[in-house]
Structure formats: structure tokens, C-alpha cells
């Protein structure tokens, strides 16, 4: 890779924008866990979270309010504070010379911004101009499965249904699910303030804005981002996204139609050796991946790969992955690792 696209070959000054959120806290933990080469770490958030104390490598760090001066002399910014915040600070960050890896949806579909899943399309990273986008959580999990399969036999069409946990709406939604679940158990009527409906002992279609085609924004993210990551703008994909009463980790039921029959045994063999994927199942016990299996873990778990009885060219499978980890924070850190000179 051209050296101009790489991070400096020395311990880095790194800033986490949105450090007080669920993904921000996971970024902090992963940078420590993976021994990312850091000389100085800066924790940034809104004025509401400024003054919080967080720990990194045994040192207490003060969360600072984000200002125009926050990005000076910073090498890498891991942004996970939402689209509006990323848009607000983009020009300031780029003028500072820092590399920005953004977890929001703000820039994912921009032609000059690579959308990266390191196990799938690492070659796209060299196109960056100081900004790299982290895909949507459900898209990341799905692409890890689709990419190795479509290399074997081309994919014609995908039908996916997602079962998305409260963690996808942030730490406040997770806390609200706990509280409202207790309210239901106590005989009270649950009233949601974070999500549009109570998720306690309930589920509802994803609450992102509905588009003119009656698909919600979350569903169209999956369609458009998957096409971009796989480099197939004509890929046929339809998605239904559902919020479910699970604290953390998303699940997906996936139906994949190929150009010709795909033997189930070969699909297992391919996914067993795929990076970032594990097979988890016990068929005699009807035991397949669950959110609890992947919570706090890096791999996505896949099981019940089966022949679609209605289409000889289609396979079905079930997957679960930690939305905060591989679906967000881990993927961002892995992108940064690709840009280290040693890699």
C-alpha cells in the first residue's frame, strides 16, 4: 500500500469521539485488549458527558468536551457519536490531517469513502482520502458469510430477516429494556422514552424512518451497503429488520439463491475456514447459535445451513453476532490495524 495511506510508524495519538456511549466504551476496551500502538489517548464526548472518568491500561482518563481544538496533532479518530456529530466535525478533522474511521451512516455511500469489512474487502482501503466508513452492524455480520460463499458460486438473490437487540439503539436503550422488563414483572404498564415502543416482552419492526418504498432506513442500509462492500451494484437483496427484546447481539435468518445448486457440505466447509466466522450447532439437540453465545466475543456464529426446499439453487442459514463488538467497535479497530505499517 502507498505509504501516504498508512498511519505513522510510531505510537499514535488516538481520539475516540463518542467515548461515553456503548460503542465508545467498547472501542476503549478493544484498543487495550489488542495492544494497539498508542502514545496518547483522548476521550471526547458532548458537554453532557464531559468530566466522566474512564480507565485505559490502568490509567484514569478524563472525558473532554469536543471542541475545534480537540483534533490538533491527532493521528487517528475513531468516531462513534452519530451522523450529526460526524458531519459537524468532519471538515475540522480533515483539516487537522487526522485519519477518521467513522461508525455512523453519514458517509457510507459516498463514492470517495471506502466502506470496509477487513475480512471481506481490505483492498478497498487504499482508496481512502482521510475518511473510512464502518458499515452498519447487520451488514457487517451478513457480509462475513456472503463473501466467501459468493467466491465459490455467484449469488443471485438474498432474503434476510434480522432480529436486532437493544444494543443497536445504544446504552440507554439497553438500560431501558432492563427497567421496563422489571416494570412488566411488577405489574406496571411499561412506557418507553428511548425507543418508540416498549421492547419489554415485545418486538416491533425496526424504528428507523420509513422510506418511500415502505422499507425502513435500516433495511435499505443493508441493501445498499452490502452491494458496495461486495462490489456488486446489481445484487438482489431484500431485508426485514425487527427489534427484539435481547440486550446485546443481533441474529439474522438468511436465504441465499446462487447461480446453481450449492451443496450444503461445501457451504459448511467454506464457512468453517472463513475468517471471523465459526460454526456452532448440535443438530441432534436442535441447538444453534444464540445471542448469549456471541455476547462479548469476536466471531460471528453460524448454524443450521440447509437446503431451501422451495428452491434447488438456494441455501438457508442462521447467524448471531455481537452488535457492539464485531458489528461496530471491533470492525473499526481492525480497519485501523490494516493501516499500521507493520500490516
URHUZI-V809072 format. One record per run of one state. SS is the DSSP state (H for helix, E for strand, C for the rest). FROM is the first residue (numbers start at 1). LEN is the number of residues. If there is no record, write none. Layout:
SS&FROM&LEN  SS&FROM&LEN
//
This chain:
C&1&2  H&3&3  C&6&6  E&12&6  C&18&4  H&22&12  C&34&4  E&38&8  C&46&7  E&53&4  C&57&2  E&59&4  C&63&1  E&64&2  C&66&10  E&76&4  C&80&3  H&83&14  C&97&2  E&99&4  C&103&11  E&114&3  C&117&1  H&118&10  C&128&3  E&131&4  C&135&2  H&137&16  C&153&2  E&155&10  C&165&1  H&166&4  C&170&1  H&171&15  C&186&17  E&203&3  C&206&4  E&210&1  C&211&5  E&216&1  H&217&14  C&231&5  E&236&9  C&245&5  E&250&9  C&259&5  H&264&9  C&273&4  E&277&3  C&280&1  E&281&2  H&283&3  C&286&1  E&287&2  C&289&2  H&291&4  C&295&5  E&300&8  C&308&6  E&314&8  C&322&3  H&325&14  C&339&5
//
